[in-house]
Amino acid sequence: MKTQELKYVTRRRAAVLLGLSEQELSRISSESGVGHKEIAGDQEETYFTYEELRQICMLAVHQVN
């Protein structure tokens, strides 16, 4: 059985992994320019690489301190 390695995660999954609300993640993402927006028709989704999640985690930690 093959396991599929995800290279990108959605905003919802990223928020769960980081323990942030989607709104907080969106705010940090837009302020830092981290994440990739994809638009298909009238739908928009933001995707993050695992390296971008690490960067957001570091940014969130520095904002708390």
mmCIF file of the N, C-alpha and C atoms, coordinates in Angstrom:
data_MODEL
# 
_entry.id   MODEL 
# 
loop_
_atom_site.group_PDB 
_atom_site.id 
_atom_site.type_symbol 
_atom_site.label_atom_id 
_atom_site.label_alt_id 
_atom_site.label_comp_id 
_atom_site.label_asym_id 
_atom_site.label_entity_id 
_atom_site.label_seq_id 
_atom_site.pdbx_PDB_ins_code 
_atom_site.Cartn_x 
_atom_site.Cartn_y 
_atom_site.Cartn_z 
_atom_site.occupancy 
_atom_site.B_iso_or_equiv 
_atom_site.pdbx_formal_charge 
_atom_site.auth_seq_id 
_atom_site.auth_comp_id 
_atom_site.auth_asym_id 
_atom_site.auth_atom_id 
_atom_site.pdbx_PDB_model_num 
ATOM 1   N N  . MET A 1 1  ? 0.843   -1.183 0.000   1.00 0.00 ? 1  MET A N  1 
ATOM 2   C CA . MET A 1 1  ? 0.000   0.000  0.000   1.00 0.00 ? 1  MET A CA 1 
ATOM 3   C C  . MET A 1 1  ? 0.887   1.244  0.000   1.00 0.00 ? 1  MET A C  1 
ATOM 4   N N  . LYS A 1 2  ? 0.615   2.138  -0.885  1.00 0.00 ? 2  LYS A N  1 
ATOM 5   C CA . LYS A 1 2  ? 1.358   3.397  -0.977  1.00 0.00 ? 2  LYS A CA 1 
ATOM 6   C C  . LYS A 1 2  ? 0.735   4.435  -0.066  1.00 0.00 ? 2  LYS A C  1 
ATOM 7   N N  . THR A 1 3  ? 1.597   5.185  0.593   1.00 0.00 ? 3  THR A N  1 
ATOM 8   C CA . THR A 1 3  ? 1.092   6.322  1.356   1.00 0.00 ? 3  THR A CA 1 
ATOM 9   C C  . THR A 1 3  ? 1.377   7.576  0.562   1.00 0.00 ? 3  THR A C  1 
ATOM 10  N N  . GLN A 1 4  ? 0.435   8.467  0.545   1.00 0.00 ? 4  GLN A N  1 
ATOM 11  C CA . GLN A 1 4  ? 0.578   9.709  -0.207  1.00 0.00 ? 4  GLN A CA 1 
ATOM 12  C C  . GLN A 1 4  ? 1.155   10.784 0.693   1.00 0.00 ? 4  GLN A C  1 
ATOM 13  N N  . GLU A 1 5  ? 2.252   11.364 0.273   1.00 0.00 ? 5  GLU A N  1 
ATOM 14  C CA . GLU A 1 5  ? 2.875   12.440 1.034   1.00 0.00 ? 5  GLU A CA 1 
ATOM 15  C C  . GLU A 1 5  ? 2.322   13.770 0.547   1.00 0.00 ? 5  GLU A C  1 
ATOM 16  N N  . LEU A 1 6  ? 1.727   14.523 1.462   1.00 0.00 ? 6  LEU A N  1 
ATOM 17  C CA . LEU A 1 6  ? 1.168   15.814 1.100   1.00 0.00 ? 6  LEU A CA 1 
ATOM 18  C C  . LEU A 1 6  ? 2.272   16.862 1.064   1.00 0.00 ? 6  LEU A C  1 
ATOM 19  N N  . LYS A 1 7  ? 2.314   17.633 -0.004  1.00 0.00 ? 7  LYS A N  1 
ATOM 20  C CA . LYS A 1 7  ? 3.297   18.703 -0.109  1.00 0.00 ? 7  LYS A CA 1 
ATOM 21  C C  . LYS A 1 7  ? 2.701   20.026 0.339   1.00 0.00 ? 7  LYS A C  1 
ATOM 22  N N  . TYR A 1 8  ? 1.397   20.128 0.274   1.00 0.00 ? 8  TYR A N  1 
ATOM 23  C CA . TYR A 1 8  ? 0.688   21.338 0.676   1.00 0.00 ? 8  TYR A CA 1 
ATOM 24  C C  . TYR A 1 8  ? -0.471  20.949 1.574   1.00 0.00 ? 8  TYR A C  1 
ATOM 25  N N  . VAL A 1 9  ? -0.831  21.851 2.471   1.00 0.00 ? 9  VAL A N  1 
ATOM 26  C CA . VAL A 1 9  ? -2.019  21.644 3.301   1.00 0.00 ? 9  VAL A CA 1 
ATOM 27  C C  . VAL A 1 9  ? -2.928  22.855 3.153   1.00 0.00 ? 9  VAL A C  1 
ATOM 28  N N  . THR A 1 10 ? -4.220  22.630 3.323   1.00 0.00 ? 10 THR A N  1 
ATOM 29  C CA . THR A 1 10 ? -5.191  23.716 3.218   1.00 0.00 ? 10 THR A CA 1 
ATOM 30  C C  . THR A 1 10 ? -5.134  24.590 4.463   1.00 0.00 ? 10 THR A C  1 
ATOM 31  N N  . ARG A 1 11 ? -5.769  25.746 4.391   1.00 0.00 ? 11 ARG A N  1 
ATOM 32  C CA . ARG A 1 11 ? -5.812  26.666 5.523   1.00 0.00 ? 11 ARG A CA 1 
ATOM 33  C C  . ARG A 1 11 ? -6.445  25.993 6.737   1.00 0.00 ? 11 ARG A C  1 
ATOM 34  N N  . ARG A 1 12 ? -7.509  25.255 6.529   1.00 0.00 ? 12 ARG A N  1 
ATOM 35  C CA . ARG A 1 12 ? -8.191  24.583 7.646   1.00 0.00 ? 12 ARG A CA 1 
ATOM 36  C C  . ARG A 1 12 ? -7.262  23.571 8.320   1.00 0.00 ? 12 ARG A C  1 
ATOM 37  N N  . ARG A 1 13 ? -6.602  22.744 7.529   1.00 0.00 ? 13 ARG A N  1 
ATOM 38  C CA . ARG A 1 13 ? -5.696  21.735 8.080   1.00 0.00 ? 13 ARG A CA 1 
ATOM 39  C C  . ARG A 1 13 ? -4.504  22.401 8.762   1.00 0.00 ? 13 ARG A C  1 
ATOM 40  N N  . ALA A 1 14 ? -3.986  23.467 8.159   1.00 0.00 ? 14 ALA A N  1 
ATOM 41  C CA . ALA A 1 14 ? -2.862  24.195 8.749   1.00 0.00 ? 14 ALA A CA 1 
ATOM 42  C C  . ALA A 1 14 ? -3.255  24.779 10.104  1.00 0.00 ? 14 ALA A C  1 
ATOM 43  N N  . ALA A 1 15 ? -4.449  25.336 10.203  1.00 0.00 ? 15 ALA A N  1 
ATOM 44  C CA . ALA A 1 15 ? -4.919  25.914 11.462  1.00 0.00 ? 15 ALA A CA 1 
ATOM 45  C C  . ALA A 1 15 ? -4.988  24.840 12.543  1.00 0.00 ? 15 ALA A C  1 
ATOM 46  N N  . VAL A 1 16 ? -5.494  23.672 12.191  1.00 0.00 ? 16 VAL A N  1 
ATOM 47  C CA . VAL A 1 16 ? -5.582  22.575 13.160  1.00 0.00 ? 16 VAL A CA 1 
ATOM 48  C C  . VAL A 1 16 ? -4.180  22.141 13.592  1.00 0.00 ? 16 VAL A C  1 
ATOM 49  N N  . LEU A 1 17 ? -3.276  21.974 12.635  1.00 0.00 ? 17 LEU A N  1 
ATOM 50  C CA . LEU A 1 17 ? -1.918  21.547 12.960  1.00 0.00 ? 17 LEU A CA 1 
ATOM 51  C C  . LEU A 1 17 ? -1.194  22.539 13.862  1.00 0.00 ? 17 LEU A C  1 
ATOM 52  N N  . LEU A 1 18 ? -1.446  23.830 13.655  1.00 0.00 ? 18 LEU A N  1 
ATOM 53  C CA . LEU A 1 18 ? -0.766  24.861 14.433  1.00 0.00 ? 18 LEU A CA 1 
ATOM 54  C C  . LEU A 1 18 ? -1.519  25.257 15.704  1.00 0.00 ? 18 LEU A C  1 
ATOM 55  N N  . GLY A 1 19 ? -2.749  24.786 15.847  1.00 0.00 ? 19 GLY A N  1 
ATOM 56  C CA . GLY A 1 19 ? -3.536  25.136 17.020  1.00 0.00 ? 19 GLY A CA 1 
ATOM 57  C C  . GLY A 1 19 ? -4.011  26.576 17.005  1.00 0.00 ? 19 GLY A C  1 
ATOM 58  N N  . LEU A 1 20 ? -4.244  27.103 15.806  1.00 0.00 ? 20 LEU A N  1 
ATOM 59  C CA . LEU A 1 20 ? -4.731  28.474 15.636  1.00 0.00 ? 20 LEU A CA 1 
ATOM 60  C C  . LEU A 1 20 ? -6.123  28.443 15.029  1.00 0.00 ? 20 LEU A C  1 
ATOM 61  N N  . SER A 1 21 ? -6.859  29.528 15.191  1.00 0.00 ? 21 SER A N  1 
ATOM 62  C CA . SER A 1 21 ? -8.124  29.638 14.470  1.00 0.00 ? 21 SER A CA 1 
ATOM 63  C C  . SER A 1 21 ? -7.801  29.953 13.008  1.00 0.00 ? 21 SER A C  1 
ATOM 64  N N  . GLU A 1 22 ? -8.732  29.663 12.132  1.00 0.00 ? 22 GLU A N  1 
ATOM 65  C CA . GLU A 1 22 ? -8.512  29.978 10.718  1.00 0.00 ? 22 GLU A CA 1 
ATOM 66  C C  . GLU A 1 22 ? -8.357  31.484 10.513  1.00 0.00 ? 22 GLU A C  1 
ATOM 67  N N  . GLN A 1 23 ? -9.083  32.275 11.302  1.00 0.00 ? 23 GLN A N  1 
ATOM 68  C CA . GLN A 1 23 ? -8.999  33.728 11.187  1.00 0.00 ? 23 GLN A CA 1 
ATOM 69  C C  . GLN A 1 23 ? -7.599  34.221 11.589  1.00 0.00 ? 23 GLN A C  1 
ATOM 70  N N  . GLU A 1 24 ? -7.069  33.675 12.687  1.00 0.00 ? 24 GLU A N  1 
ATOM 71  C CA . GLU A 1 24 ? -5.734  34.073 13.141  1.00 0.00 ? 24 GLU A CA 1 
ATOM 72  C C  . GLU A 1 24 ? -4.674  33.654 12.130  1.00 0.00 ? 24 GLU A C  1 
ATOM 73  N N  . LEU A 1 25 ? -4.807  32.451 11.601  1.00 0.00 ? 25 LEU A N  1 
ATOM 74  C CA . LEU A 1 25 ? -3.875  31.978 10.580  1.00 0.00 ? 25 LEU A CA 1 
ATOM 75  C C  . LEU A 1 25 ? -3.951  32.866 9.339   1.00 0.00 ? 25 LEU A C  1 
ATOM 76  N N  . SER A 1 26 ? -5.143  33.244 8.927   1.00 0.00 ? 26 SER A N  1 
ATOM 77  C CA . SER A 1 26 ? -5.299  34.121 7.762   1.00 0.00 ? 26 SER A CA 1 
ATOM 78  C C  . SER A 1 26 ? -4.656  35.483 8.001   1.00 0.00 ? 26 SER A C  1 
ATOM 79  N N  . ARG A 1 27 ? -4.813  36.002 9.214   1.00 0.00 ? 27 ARG A N  1 
ATOM 80  C CA . ARG A 1 27 ? -4.207  37.291 9.554   1.00 0.00 ? 27 ARG A CA 1 
ATOM 81  C C  . ARG A 1 27 ? -2.678  37.206 9.491   1.00 0.00 ? 27 ARG A C  1 
ATOM 82  N N  . ILE A 1 28 ? -2.106  36.192 10.110  1.00 0.00 ? 28 ILE A N  1 
ATOM 83  C CA . ILE A 1 28 ? -0.647  36.034 10.096  1.00 0.00 ? 28 ILE A CA 1 
ATOM 84  C C  . ILE A 1 28 ? -0.159  35.814 8.676   1.00 0.00 ? 28 ILE A C  1 
ATOM 85  N N  . SER A 1 29 ? -0.894  35.021 7.917   1.00 0.00 ? 29 SER A N  1 
ATOM 86  C CA . SER A 1 29 ? -0.518  34.729 6.535   1.00 0.00 ? 29 SER A CA 1 
ATOM 87  C C  . SER A 1 29 ? -0.515  35.992 5.676   1.00 0.00 ? 29 SER A C  1 
ATOM 88  N N  . SER A 1 30 ? -1.560  36.798 5.805   1.00 0.00 ? 30 SER A N  1 
ATOM 89  C CA . SER A 1 30 ? -1.633  38.004 4.970   1.00 0.00 ? 30 SER A CA 1 
ATOM 90  C C  . SER A 1 30 ? -0.595  39.038 5.396   1.00 0.00 ? 30 SER A C  1 
ATOM 91  N N  . GLU A 1 31 ? -0.340  39.162 6.693   1.00 0.00 ? 31 GLU A N  1 
ATOM 92  C CA . GLU A 1 31 ? 0.671   40.117 7.167   1.00 0.00 ? 31 GLU A CA 1 
ATOM 93  C C  . GLU A 1 31 ? 2.090   39.710 6.774   1.00 0.00 ? 31 GLU A C  1 
ATOM 94  N N  . SER A 1 32 ? 2.357   38.410 6.742   1.00 0.00 ? 32 SER A N  1 
ATOM 95  C CA . SER A 1 32 ? 3.707   37.936 6.454   1.00 0.00 ? 32 SER A CA 1 
ATOM 96  C C  . SER A 1 32 ? 3.924   37.583 4.981   1.00 0.00 ? 32 SER A C  1 
ATOM 97  N N  . GLY A 1 33 ? 2.827   37.429 4.234   1.00 0.00 ? 33 GLY A N  1 
ATOM 98  C CA . GLY A 1 33 ? 2.947   37.057 2.828   1.00 0.00 ? 33 GLY A CA 1 
ATOM 99  C C  . GLY A 1 33 ? 3.222   35.580 2.622   1.00 0.00 ? 33 GLY A C  1 
ATOM 100 N N  . VAL A 1 34 ? 2.972   34.780 3.647   1.00 0.00 ? 34 VAL A N  1 
ATOM 101 C CA . VAL A 1 34 ? 3.225   33.339 3.577   1.00 0.00 ? 34 VAL A CA 1 
ATOM 102 C C  . VAL A 1 34 ? 1.946   32.628 3.159   1.00 0.00 ? 34 VAL A C  1 
ATOM 103 N N  . GLY A 1 35 ? 2.067   31.680 2.252   1.00 0.00 ? 35 GLY A N  1 
ATOM 104 C CA . GLY A 1 35 ? 0.920   30.916 1.758   1.00 0.00 ? 35 GLY A CA 1 
ATOM 105 C C  . GLY A 1 35 ? 0.692   31.202 0.284   1.00 0.00 ? 35 GLY A C  1 
ATOM 106 N N  . HIS A 1 36 ? -0.032  30.299 -0.347  1.00 0.00 ? 36 HIS A N  1 
ATOM 107 C CA . HIS A 1 36 ? -0.308  30.413 -1.779  1.00 0.00 ? 36 HIS A CA 1 
ATOM 108 C C  . HIS A 1 36 ? -1.805  30.353 -2.000  1.00 0.00 ? 36 HIS A C  1 
ATOM 109 N N  . LYS A 1 37 ? -2.355  31.409 -2.575  1.00 0.00 ? 37 LYS A N  1 
ATOM 110 C CA . LYS A 1 37 ? -3.795  31.439 -2.861  1.00 0.00 ? 37 LYS A CA 1 
ATOM 111 C C  . LYS A 1 37 ? -4.041  30.875 -4.247  1.00 0.00 ? 37 LYS A C  1 
ATOM 112 N N  . GLU A 1 38 ? -5.050  30.014 -4.311  1.00 0.00 ? 38 GLU A N  1 
ATOM 113 C CA . GLU A 1 38 ? -5.500  29.446 -5.573  1.00 0.00 ? 38 GLU A CA 1 
ATOM 114 C C  . GLU A 1 38 ? -6.961  29.823 -5.742  1.00 0.00 ? 38 GLU A C  1 
ATOM 115 N N  . ILE A 1 39 ? -7.302  30.303 -6.925  1.00 0.00 ? 39 ILE A N  1 
ATOM 116 C CA . ILE A 1 39 ? -8.675  30.695 -7.212  1.00 0.00 ? 39 ILE A CA 1 
ATOM 117 C C  . ILE A 1 39 ? -9.197  29.847 -8.363  1.00 0.00 ? 39 ILE A C  1 
ATOM 118 N N  . ALA A 1 40 ? -10.347 29.224 -8.144  1.00 0.00 ? 40 ALA A N  1 
ATOM 119 C CA . ALA A 1 40 ? -11.005 28.423 -9.177  1.00 0.00 ? 40 ALA A CA 1 
ATOM 120 C C  . ALA A 1 40 ? -12.452 28.872 -9.232  1.00 0.00 ? 40 ALA A C  1 
ATOM 121 N N  . GLY A 1 41 ? -12.779 29.610 -10.259 1.00 0.00 ? 41 GLY A N  1 
ATOM 122 C CA . GLY A 1 41 ? -14.136 30.145 -10.369 1.00 0.00 ? 41 GLY A CA 1 
ATOM 123 C C  . GLY A 1 41 ? -14.384 31.150 -9.262  1.00 0.00 ? 41 GLY A C  1 
ATOM 124 N N  . ASP A 1 42 ? -15.395 30.888 -8.454  1.00 0.00 ? 42 ASP A N  1 
ATOM 125 C CA . ASP A 1 42 ? -15.705 31.807 -7.359  1.00 0.00 ? 42 ASP A CA 1 
ATOM 126 C C  . ASP A 1 42 ? -15.166 31.302 -6.019  1.00 0.00 ? 42 ASP A C  1 
ATOM 127 N N  . GLN A 1 43 ? -14.375 30.230 -6.044  1.00 0.00 ? 43 GLN A N  1 
ATOM 128 C CA . GLN A 1 43 ? -13.818 29.680 -4.810  1.00 0.00 ? 43 GLN A CA 1 
ATOM 129 C C  . GLN A 1 43 ? -12.338 30.027 -4.682  1.00 0.00 ? 43 GLN A C  1 
ATOM 130 N N  . GLU A 1 44 ? -11.935 30.345 -3.460  1.00 0.00 ? 44 GLU A N  1 
ATOM 131 C CA . GLU A 1 44 ? -10.548 30.688 -3.180  1.00 0.00 ? 44 GLU A CA 1 
ATOM 132 C C  . GLU A 1 44 ? -10.072 29.848 -2.001  1.00 0.00 ? 44 GLU A C  1 
ATOM 133 N N  . GLU A 1 45 ? -8.875  29.289 -2.111  1.00 0.00 ? 45 GLU A N  1 
ATOM 134 C CA . GLU A 1 45 ? -8.296  28.497 -1.029  1.00 0.00 ? 45 GLU A CA 1 
ATOM 135 C C  . GLU A 1 45 ? -6.835  28.870 -0.881  1.00 0.00 ? 45 GLU A C  1 
ATOM 136 N N  . THR A 1 46 ? -6.365  28.866 0.342   1.00 0.00 ? 46 THR A N  1 
ATOM 137 C CA . THR A 1 46 ? -4.960  29.139 0.623   1.00 0.00 ? 46 THR A CA 1 
ATOM 138 C C  . THR A 1 46 ? -4.290  27.841 1.015   1.00 0.00 ? 46 THR A C  1 
ATOM 139 N N  . TYR A 1 47 ? -3.120  27.600 0.440   1.00 0.00 ? 47 TYR A N  1 
ATOM 140 C CA . TYR A 1 47 ? -2.343  26.398 0.717   1.00 0.00 ? 47 TYR A CA 1 
ATOM 141 C C  . TYR A 1 47 ? -1.006  26.788 1.320   1.00 0.00 ? 47 TYR A C  1 
ATOM 142 N N  . PHE A 1 48 ? -0.482  25.909 2.165   1.00 0.00 ? 48 PHE A N  1 
ATOM 143 C CA . PHE A 1 48 ? 0.794   26.145 2.824   1.00 0.00 ? 48 PHE A CA 1 
ATOM 144 C C  . PHE A 1 48 ? 1.685   24.923 2.686   1.00 0.00 ? 48 PHE A C  1 
ATOM 145 N N  . THR A 1 49 ? 2.982   25.157 2.483   1.00 0.00 ? 49 THR A N  1 
ATOM 146 C CA . THR A 1 49 ? 3.948   24.072 2.555   1.00 0.00 ? 49 THR A CA 1 
ATOM 147 C C  . THR A 1 49 ? 4.290   23.856 4.028   1.00 0.00 ? 49 THR A C  1 
ATOM 148 N N  . TYR A 1 50 ? 4.939   22.759 4.326   1.00 0.00 ? 50 TYR A N  1 
ATOM 149 C CA . TYR A 1 50 ? 5.334   22.516 5.711   1.00 0.00 ? 50 TYR A CA 1 
ATOM 150 C C  . TYR A 1 50 ? 6.387   23.520 6.165   1.00 0.00 ? 50 TYR A C  1 
ATOM 151 N N  . GLU A 1 51 ? 7.224   23.976 5.270   1.00 0.00 ? 51 GLU A N  1 
ATOM 152 C CA . GLU A 1 51 ? 8.205   25.015 5.623   1.00 0.00 ? 51 GLU A CA 1 
ATOM 153 C C  . GLU A 1 51 ? 7.481   26.315 5.972   1.00 0.00 ? 51 GLU A C  1 
ATOM 154 N N  . GLU A 1 52 ? 6.427   26.645 5.233   1.00 0.00 ? 52 GLU A N  1 
ATOM 155 C CA . GLU A 1 52 ? 5.648   27.841 5.543   1.00 0.00 ? 52 GLU A CA 1 
ATOM 156 C C  . GLU A 1 52 ? 4.941   27.702 6.893   1.00 0.00 ? 52 GLU A C  1 
ATOM 157 N N  . LEU A 1 53 ? 4.490   26.492 7.218   1.00 0.00 ? 53 LEU A N  1 
ATOM 158 C CA . LEU A 1 53 ? 3.883   26.271 8.530   1.00 0.00 ? 53 LEU A CA 1 
ATOM 159 C C  . LEU A 1 53 ? 4.897   26.511 9.641   1.00 0.00 ? 53 LEU A C  1 
ATOM 160 N N  . ARG A 1 54 ? 6.137   26.082 9.424   1.00 0.00 ? 54 ARG A N  1 
ATOM 161 C CA . ARG A 1 54 ? 7.194   26.320 10.400  1.00 0.00 ? 54 ARG A CA 1 
ATOM 162 C C  . ARG A 1 54 ? 7.411   27.816 10.579  1.00 0.00 ? 54 ARG A C  1 
ATOM 163 N N  . GLN A 1 55 ? 7.424   28.562 9.476   1.00 0.00 ? 55 GLN A N  1 
ATOM 164 C CA . GLN A 1 55 ? 7.607   30.009 9.545   1.00 0.00 ? 55 GLN A CA 1 
ATOM 165 C C  . GLN A 1 55 ? 6.460   30.674 10.312  1.00 0.00 ? 55 GLN A C  1 
ATOM 166 N N  . ILE A 1 56 ? 5.225   30.249 10.039  1.00 0.00 ? 56 ILE A N  1 
ATOM 167 C CA . ILE A 1 56 ? 4.068   30.808 10.734  1.00 0.00 ? 56 ILE A CA 1 
ATOM 168 C C  . ILE A 1 56 ? 4.137   30.484 12.211  1.00 0.00 ? 56 ILE A C  1 
ATOM 169 N N  . CYS A 1 57 ? 4.557   29.272 12.539  1.00 0.00 ? 57 CYS A N  1 
ATOM 170 C CA . CYS A 1 57 ? 4.696   28.884 13.937  1.00 0.00 ? 57 CYS A CA 1 
ATOM 171 C C  . CYS A 1 57 ? 5.685   29.803 14.642  1.00 0.00 ? 57 CYS A C  1 
ATOM 172 N N  . MET A 1 58 ? 6.805   30.086 14.012  1.00 0.00 ? 58 MET A N  1 
ATOM 173 C CA . MET A 1 58 ? 7.800   30.969 14.602  1.00 0.00 ? 58 MET A CA 1 
ATOM 174 C C  . MET A 1 58 ? 7.244   32.380 14.754  1.00 0.00 ? 58 MET A C  1 
ATOM 175 N N  . LEU A 1 59 ? 6.498   32.863 13.771  1.00 0.00 ? 59 LEU A N  1 
ATOM 176 C CA . LEU A 1 59 ? 5.896   34.184 13.849  1.00 0.00 ? 59 LEU A CA 1 
ATOM 177 C C  . LEU A 1 59 ? 4.864   34.256 14.985  1.00 0.00 ? 59 LEU A C  1 
ATOM 178 N N  . ALA A 1 60 ? 4.070   33.210 15.119  1.00 0.00 ? 60 ALA A N  1 
ATOM 179 C CA . ALA A 1 60 ? 3.044   33.182 16.165  1.00 0.00 ? 60 ALA A CA 1 
ATOM 180 C C  . ALA A 1 60 ? 3.698   33.167 17.543  1.00 0.00 ? 60 ALA A C  1 
ATOM 181 N N  . VAL A 1 61 ? 4.779   32.443 17.708  1.00 0.00 ? 61 VAL A N  1 
ATOM 182 C CA . VAL A 1 61 ? 5.478   32.382 18.988  1.00 0.00 ? 61 VAL A CA 1 
ATOM 183 C C  . VAL A 1 61 ? 6.054   33.750 19.339  1.00 0.00 ? 61 VAL A C  1 
ATOM 184 N N  . HIS A 1 62 ? 6.627   34.437 18.372  1.00 0.00 ? 62 HIS A N  1 
ATOM 185 C CA . HIS A 1 62 ? 7.205   35.751 18.627  1.00 0.00 ? 62 HIS A CA 1 
ATOM 186 C C  . HIS A 1 62 ? 6.139   36.796 18.949  1.00 0.00 ? 62 HIS A C  1 
ATOM 187 N N  . GLN A 1 63 ? 4.936   36.642 18.408  1.00 0.00 ? 63 GLN A N  1 
ATOM 188 C CA . GLN A 1 63 ? 3.854   37.588 18.698  1.00 0.00 ? 63 GLN A CA 1 
ATOM 189 C C  . GLN A 1 63 ? 3.349   37.413 20.130  1.00 0.00 ? 63 GLN A C  1 
ATOM 190 N N  . VAL A 1 64 ? 3.406   36.193 20.642  1.00 0.00 ? 64 VAL A N  1 
ATOM 191 C CA . VAL A 1 64 ? 2.928   35.921 21.991  1.00 0.00 ? 64 VAL A CA 1 
ATOM 192 C C  . VAL A 1 64 ? 3.907   36.469 23.030  1.00 0.00 ? 64 VAL A C  1 
ATOM 193 N N  . ASN A 1 65 ? 5.187   36.365 22.737  1.00 0.00 ? 65 ASN A N  1 
ATOM 194 C CA . ASN A 1 65 ? 6.214   36.818 23.701  1.00 0.00 ? 65 ASN A CA 1 
ATOM 195 C C  . ASN A 1 65 ? 6.380   38.283 23.709  1.00 0.00 ? 65 ASN A C  1 
# 
